[in-house]
Amino acid sequence: MATALDSKIPTGNITEKWESYKGHVPLVAPNNKRRIDIIIIGSGLAGASAAASLGELGYNVKCFTFHDSPRRAHSIAAQGGINAAKNYQNDGDSVYRLFYDTIKGGDFRARESNVHRLAEVSTAIIDQCVAQGVPFAREYGGLLDNRSFGGTQVSRTFYARGQTGQQLLIGAYQALSRQVALGTVKLYNRHEMLDTVMVDGKCRGVIVRNLLTGALERHSAHAVVLCTGGYGNVFYLSTNAMMCNVTAGWRAHRRGAFFGNPCYTQIHPTCIPVSGEYQSKLTLMSESLRNDGRCWVPKKAEDRLKDPRQIPEEDRDYYLERRYPAFGNLVPRDIASRAAKTVCDDGLGVGKSGLAVYLDFADAIKRKGRPAVEAAYGNLFDMYAKITGENPYEVPMRIYPAVHYTMGGLWVDYDLMTSVPGLYACGEANFSDHGANRLGASALMQGLADGYFVLPYTIGSYLSKEIRTGSIPTNTPEFEQAEKEVRERIDQLINLGGQQSVESFHRRLGKIMWDKCGMARNAEGLKQAIEEIRALRAEFWKDAFVPGRSDDFNPELEKAWRVADFMELGELMCHDALQRNESCGGHFREEYQTDKGEAQRDDENYMYVAAWEWKGEGEQPILHKEPLVYEEIKVVQRSYE
Amino acid sequence: MKLNLKIWRQGGKFKGEFVTYQLPDVNPDMSFLEMLDVLNEQLVMQREEPVAFEHDCREGICGTCSLVIDGQAHGPMKGTTTCQVHMRHYHEGDTIVIEPFRAQAFPVLKDLVVDRSAFDRIIQAGGYVSVNTGQAQDANAIPIEKEQASHAFDAAACIGCGACVAACPNASAMLFTSAKISHLALLPQGQVEREKRVLSMIAQMDKEGFGKCSNVKACEAECPKEISVENIARMNREYLSAVFASDKAMA
């Protein structure tokens, strides 16, 4: 059934592939770059860095963002840091080690060649950012400071207080702003991409909606690059920003771009739990808290609602320390999340909802003193207090896992091109380099690697064949047809006239996804979820209501389109989770676990990337498999006991 | 709790006026924006157009949310964006007045949404270091004294929300502009373009129609990231030295 997916991995030794590729990739001469148009969708780390770098090279770039400014993109919310194999600490780090840690952290489900390239360019990212004036943390001698993060034995994470994403994004935004001033990049704020346009089998442009006026616009280009982030909001509640969505990627998928590993979702263990039905989003509390906080729940269900300070030691279950004595509270994200779910499923979760565990600092405060705890975690404790109204110095924090990142995304080859010629995907939007689980501080690295140092080279391979194409007209039947289809869908949404709000459908979709395609999945639940999502979709198109007009600023209409796309994606995620009869990284199938309840991979049958092809609404999508070949790395089982 | 909301509506059938809404059942654990979500869902079900307001990360870092709440940009709590204000700070029967960020340079687009693209254009005028991708030397070849780097960081913490403009009686953008000028002027990487940067960013700021600074310091008081007015003083020094001491300015 599988069509051969050509991942275009260069030949040669793993350490030579990228160097050799760069030496042989066709180039576009400076005088020809002026004749080439490139569209970038999104202005986060990947989008802003790609737009700036391609503008500097002399291409005509258009950059679109649905925000009021490119600086709002969700990359800004990343807290922890960015990895790079600088080995400034002389602690044994190297490009190879970063490569190895990333492959292993991804549970051996990522493509070796891409990950090695990522590790290679990681060092140049830090140089570039520092040159731009990004204020990374420094030591007293004035040189850069590092810290360690989960899943590694070296200190290779560069950070800027708890605002690393913000500072990196502002750096890229400033580089982008410079190109805007120079006229190489034209910026379109408050414009949302609603479709790609295919001409003769190539992606030749996009249809965008001006969010202020509702006007549809056609834009053509020789290449289109989607840097549109992840789709965690399919779960309704996640740590993603409110406007994060899958629409650009999903529309491209419907036009022929394969979707890679959609079921790989990262659930972050330490988030502030849901407090009510009205809740709109979840807030992440940094992973670093688990260095000193101890996770526990009461041993007896009747103690669930008791003041935790009144529960004696012998009635508490420090379940991570009990199950994983070697790593204790510092097990990786996927393990910690599942363990919290298990105790809550057993009816021991705390708080009104029963969906929370304690993260207790009493021992740390006794051992180190409150000032030391305050120095290490003060800003996080303040944030927690602001949101919950409780003082975590006095009462244990309540936390629960939440959807945080999606490793899946559009399938891309070594060039970052999707299965559609001329259409690229960068950053979280592609199925990426993280396999089935992403390590902390690697998302920022990948977004900037793609935009600054990979795409500017690889895009030349395709564009060198486009130098004689000339500018692409938008008054052609293909553009007309695409615009017409977008207009029809908008009309359909605005005229729904049902009884239920779009928000309520999104909430219900999120519940199905969280319950049946969340931290733990099983075949029966996934089959039910597919049926439930189909029914929900049918109900949406019959009974949803979208207020306002289509030729106006109308956030409810924007939301309706996005939720409709999420409802299609949700089904695909379930199909993907259902076909993968193994557990790996963030994908945990209850039927496939060891005696001790750990993930059980099946390398013999599932060591592949699942790349899904759209076959039409209500049709079964087609699965293509890209086998993962490990030439360099020896595949092993992860253990944290 | 029961609350009254007096909200500025503008656009569509509203000519620009306050409209009062009642919310019968506000949970004290809700965030301010979740409270507005509840109002909007109520309006949608009544077939009325919801109140347009901007928001995104809801974690206090993206700078998208705005609102003047009872006369204060980002509401009553110090060092806090609107999205991080929670309803437990209000009481049964309170009336809350909600307005957009008002400034000539921030035209209202709809209800509580304003156009802050002037800030983008100020950055485009010179708020960067001109270094192309790939030109950088090794990161540790530029040592920067820890405290100096920390000062630069304090200025770089600006989220570009525009509260400083909304808080200022002159609708001045001096705090925003000076934060970027300070961030780069305090770092060795920013030295080459230092004079040119301050001159062109201030010229753009004036061109956008922002007012002058008269040392009220409301900007600092209402800034959710507590950016210091010392940055304004630094920008003024930078400007004077660029105007009077620079060969380029004379030419």
Chai-1 contact restraints between the chains, C-beta under 6 A:
chainA,res_idxA,chainB,res_idxB,connection_type,confidence,min_distance_angstrom,max_distance_angstrom,comment,restraint_id
A,S53,B,T133,contact,1.0,0.0,6.0,A-B,restraint_1
A,E56,B,N132,contact,1.0,0.0,6.0,A-B,restraint_2
A,S69,B,D120,contact,1.0,0.0,6.0,A-B,restraint_3
A,R71,B,G160,contact,1.0,0.0,6.0,A-B,restraint_4
A,R72,B,D56,contact,1.0,0.0,6.0,A-B,restraint_5
A,R72,B,C62,contact,1.0,0.0,6.0,A-B,restraint_6
A,R72,B,T64,contact,1.0,0.0,6.0,A-B,restraint_7
A,I76,B,I61,contact,1.0,0.0,6.0,A-B,restraint_8
A,I76,B,C62,contact,1.0,0.0,6.0,A-B,restraint_9
A,A77,B,C57,contact,1.0,0.0,6.0,A-B,restraint_10
A,A77,B,E59,contact,1.0,0.0,6.0,A-B,restraint_11
A,A77,B,I61,contact,1.0,0.0,6.0,A-B,restraint_12
A,I126,B,A139,contact,1.0,0.0,6.0,A-B,restraint_13
A,D127,B,A136,contact,1.0,0.0,6.0,A-B,restraint_14
A,D127,B,D138,contact,1.0,0.0,6.0,A-B,restraint_15
A,D127,B,A139,contact,1.0,0.0,6.0,A-B,restraint_16
A,Q128,B,A136,contact,1.0,0.0,6.0,A-B,restraint_17
A,V130,B,A139,contact,1.0,0.0,6.0,A-B,restraint_18
A,A131,B,V131,contact,1.0,0.0,6.0,A-B,restraint_19
A,A131,B,A136,contact,1.0,0.0,6.0,A-B,restraint_20
A,Q132,B,V129,contact,1.0,0.0,6.0,A-B,restraint_21
A,G133,B,V129,contact,1.0,0.0,6.0,A-B,restraint_22
A,G133,B,L184,contact,1.0,0.0,6.0,A-B,restraint_23
A,G133,B,L187,contact,1.0,0.0,6.0,A-B,restraint_24
A,G133,B,Q189,contact,1.0,0.0,6.0,A-B,restraint_25
A,G133,B,G190,contact,1.0,0.0,6.0,A-B,restraint_26
A,P135,B,A149,contact,1.0,0.0,6.0,A-B,restraint_27
A,P135,B,A152,contact,1.0,0.0,6.0,A-B,restraint_28
A,P135,B,F153,contact,1.0,0.0,6.0,A-B,restraint_29
A,P135,B,A156,contact,1.0,0.0,6.0,A-B,restraint_30
A,R138,B,K146,contact,1.0,0.0,6.0,A-B,restraint_31
A,R138,B,A149,contact,1.0,0.0,6.0,A-B,restraint_32
A,Y140,B,K146,contact,1.0,0.0,6.0,A-B,restraint_33
A,G142,B,P143,contact,1.0,0.0,6.0,A-B,restraint_34
A,G142,B,I144,contact,1.0,0.0,6.0,A-B,restraint_35
A,G142,B,E145,contact,1.0,0.0,6.0,A-B,restraint_36
A,L143,B,N140,contact,1.0,0.0,6.0,A-B,restraint_37
A,L143,B,P143,contact,1.0,0.0,6.0,A-B,restraint_38
A,L144,B,A139,contact,1.0,0.0,6.0,A-B,restraint_39
A,L144,B,N140,contact,1.0,0.0,6.0,A-B,restraint_40
A,Q166,B,I61,contact,1.0,0.0,6.0,A-B,restraint_41
A,Q174,B,G127,contact,1.0,0.0,6.0,A-B,restraint_42
A,Q174,B,Y128,contact,1.0,0.0,6.0,A-B,restraint_43
A,S177,B,I123,contact,1.0,0.0,6.0,A-B,restraint_44
A,S177,B,Q124,contact,1.0,0.0,6.0,A-B,restraint_45
A,S177,B,Y128,contact,1.0,0.0,6.0,A-B,restraint_46
A,R178,B,Y128,contact,1.0,0.0,6.0,A-B,restraint_47
A,V180,B,Q124,contact,1.0,0.0,6.0,A-B,restraint_48
A,A181,B,Q124,contact,1.0,0.0,6.0,A-B,restraint_49
A,A241,B,D56,contact,1.0,0.0,6.0,A-B,restraint_50
A,A241,B,C57,contact,1.0,0.0,6.0,A-B,restraint_51
A,M242,B,D56,contact,1.0,0.0,6.0,A-B,restraint_52
A,M243,B,D56,contact,1.0,0.0,6.0,A-B,restraint_53
A,S275,B,D29,contact,1.0,0.0,6.0,A-B,restraint_54
A,G276,B,N27,contact,1.0,0.0,6.0,A-B,restraint_55
A,Y278,B,M30,contact,1.0,0.0,6.0,A-B,restraint_56
A,Y278,B,E34,contact,1.0,0.0,6.0,A-B,restraint_57
A,Y278,B,V38,contact,1.0,0.0,6.0,A-B,restraint_58
A,S280,B,E34,contact,1.0,0.0,6.0,A-B,restraint_59
A,S280,B,D37,contact,1.0,0.0,6.0,A-B,restraint_60
A,K281,B,R58,contact,1.0,0.0,6.0,A-B,restraint_61
A,T283,B,E59,contact,1.0,0.0,6.0,A-B,restraint_62
A,K386,B,Q84,contact,1.0,0.0,6.0,A-B,restraint_63
A,G389,B,R88,contact,1.0,0.0,6.0,A-B,restraint_64
A,Y452,B,T133,contact,1.0,0.0,6.0,A-B,restraint_65
A,S501,B,E41,contact,1.0,0.0,6.0,A-B,restraint_66
A,S501,B,V44,contact,1.0,0.0,6.0,A-B,restraint_67
A,E503,B,E41,contact,1.0,0.0,6.0,A-B,restraint_68
A,P547,B,V44,contact,1.0,0.0,6.0,A-B,restraint_69
A,P547,B,E49,contact,1.0,0.0,6.0,A-B,restraint_70
A,G548,B,E49,contact,1.0,0.0,6.0,A-B,restraint_71
A,F553,B,K110,contact,1.0,0.0,6.0,A-B,restraint_72
